[in-house]
Amino acid sequence: MWTPFEKNIQQDLHQYLLSMKEVDEHLPDCPDVEEKWEQIAKAYLPDGIREFHDYPTSSLGWMMYIGMAVAAYWDDDWSIYGKNEDLYVYIRDKRGYDALDEYVREDVLQLKGCDYDALEKLVGECASRTNNNLHRQGFEPGTKAAFDGFLSCLHQLYLMGMSVQLYRMGYHMKKM
């Protein structure tokens, strides 16, 4: 069950992405991608926490890119990617943590030019909004509450990355 804070993050990101025409009113369910969350989060946390102090929007935004990549893998060939026990490490180790965003945009999503730049801006805005929401909570650094808040932010960014990518691939959640 989500905390009120996590639900707030989800609503804020959803409304923003709706206004940008990047998701549908009804967010998708993709159990295969959603089931990878816990495994990905455990692998990501050491990198994400280490980077958060100096690069908070990157630390948060990278998780949105990971959600997009996993959704793209799901659509491409889940019989192969779904068996990978550590998709985060698989993605990160292609070019390293610092270039994870570029790897996902260029190699996984095959974006170039304006589309490449637009996605960077979109993810940056989502990460910035989420970071601002996190800071407004006034969590004391190094506490369980701060950790749980950070994890909630990552979870929602992962799910929004998945939702945006599914939408871009034509999986629309509209009544027929």
C-alpha positions in Angstrom: 0.0 0.0 0.0 1.3 3.4 -0.9 1.8 6.1 1.7 0.0 9.5 1.3 3.3 11.0 0.3 3.8 8.4 -2.5 0.2 8.8 -3.7 0.9 12.6 -3.8 4.1 12.0 -5.9 2.1 9.7 -8.3 -0.7 12.3 -8.7 1.7 15.2 -9.3 3.6 13.3 -11.9 0.5 11.9 -13.6 -1.1 15.3 -13.9 2.1 16.8 -15.3 2.5 13.9 -17.8 -1.1 14.2 -18.8 -0.7 17.9 -19.5 2.3 17.0 -21.7 0.2 14.3 -23.5 2.7 11.6 -22.5 0.3 9.3 -20.7 -3.4 8.5 -20.7 -5.9 9.4 -18.0 -5.9 5.8 -16.8 -2.3 4.6 -16.1 -1.4 1.2 -17.5 -0.9 -2.0 -15.6 2.1 -4.1 -16.7 2.7 -6.8 -14.1 5.8 -8.1 -15.8 7.5 -4.7 -15.5 6.0 -3.9 -12.1 7.3 -7.2 -10.7 10.9 -6.2 -11.5 10.6 -3.1 -9.3 11.9 -4.6 -6.0 14.8 -6.3 -7.7 15.8 -3.2 -9.5 15.4 -0.9 -6.5 17.6 -3.1 -4.4 20.3 -3.0 -7.0 19.9 0.7 -7.7 19.9 2.0 -4.1 23.6 2.0 -3.5 24.2 4.1 -6.6 21.1 6.2 -6.2 21.8 7.1 -2.6 25.5 7.8 -3.2 24.7 10.2 -6.0 21.6 11.9 -4.4 23.5 14.5 -2.4 25.4 16.1 -5.3 23.1 15.1 -8.2 19.5 14.7 -6.8 17.7 15.1 -10.1 20.0 12.6 -11.8 19.6 10.2 -9.0 15.8 10.4 -9.3 15.6 10.8 -13.1 17.7 7.8 -13.8 15.0 5.6 -12.3 12.5 7.0 -14.8 14.8 6.0 -17.6 15.1 2.6 -16.1 11.3 2.2 -16.1 11.3 3.2 -19.8 14.0 0.8 -20.7 12.3 -2.1 -18.9 9.0 -1.3 -20.6 10.9 -1.3 -24.0 12.5 -4.6 -23.2 9.1 -6.0 -22.2 7.7 -5.0 -25.6 10.8 -6.2 -27.5 11.3 -9.7 -26.1 10.3 -10.4 -22.5 11.1 -14.1 -22.9 14.8 -13.0 -22.9 14.8 -9.8 -20.8 12.4 -11.1 -18.2 14.8 -13.8 -17.2 17.5 -11.3 -16.4 17.9 -11.3 -12.7 19.5 -7.9 -12.5 18.2 -5.6 -15.2 19.5 -2.5 -13.5 23.1 -3.7 -13.6 22.5 -4.8 -17.2 21.5 -1.3 -18.1 24.0 0.5 -15.9 27.0 -1.5 -17.1 26.4 -0.8 -20.8 28.1 2.7 -20.4 28.3 3.2 -16.6 26.0 5.0 -14.2 26.9 8.6 -15.4 25.8 7.8 -19.0 22.8 5.6 -18.1 20.4 8.3 -19.5 22.2 8.5 -22.8 22.4 4.8 -23.2 18.6 4.4 -22.6 17.8 7.3 -25.0 20.2 6.3 -27.8 20.5 2.5 -27.7 17.3 1.3 -26.0 14.7 3.8 -27.2 16.6 4.7 -30.4 16.0 8.4 -30.1 17.8 11.2 -32.0 17.6 14.9 -32.4 14.6 16.7 -31.0 13.1 13.5 -29.6 16.3 12.8 -27.7 16.4 16.3 -26.3 12.6 16.4 -25.5 12.8 13.2 -23.5 15.8 14.6 -21.5 13.8 17.7 -20.7 10.7 15.7 -19.8 12.6 13.4 -17.4 14.5 16.3 -15.9 11.2 18.1 -15.1 9.7 15.0 -13.6 12.9 14.5 -11.5 12.9 18.1 -10.4 9.2 18.1 -9.4 9.8 14.9 -7.4 12.9 16.3 -5.7 11.0 19.5 -4.8 8.2 17.4 -3.3 10.6 15.3 -1.4 12.4 18.3 0.1 9.0 19.9 1.1 8.4 16.9 3.4 11.2 18.1 5.7 12.6 14.7 6.3 15.7 14.7 8.5 18.6 13.3 6.3 19.8 9.9 7.3 16.5 8.8 8.9 14.2 5.9 8.0 11.6 8.5 7.0 14.0 10.1 4.6 15.0 6.7 3.1 11.3 5.7 2.8 10.5 9.0 1.1 13.4 8.6 -1.4 12.3 5.0 -2.1 8.7 6.2 -2.7 10.0 8.8 -5.2 12.0 6.2 -7.1 9.1 3.8 -7.2 6.8 6.4 -8.8 9.4 7.6 -11.2 10.0 4.0 -12.3 6.2 3.5 -12.8 5.9 6.8 -14.7 8.8 5.8 -16.9 7.1 2.5 -17.7 3.8 4.4 -18.3 5.4 7.0 -20.6 7.2 4.3 -22.7 4.1 2.1 -23.0 2.1 5.1 -24.2 4.8 6.0 -26.7 4.8 2.4 -28.0 1.0 2.6 -28.6 -0.4 0.9 -25.5 -3.2 3.3 -24.8 -5.5 2.9 -21.8 -8.8 4.2 -23.3 -12.3 2.7 -23.4 -13.0 1.0 -26.6 
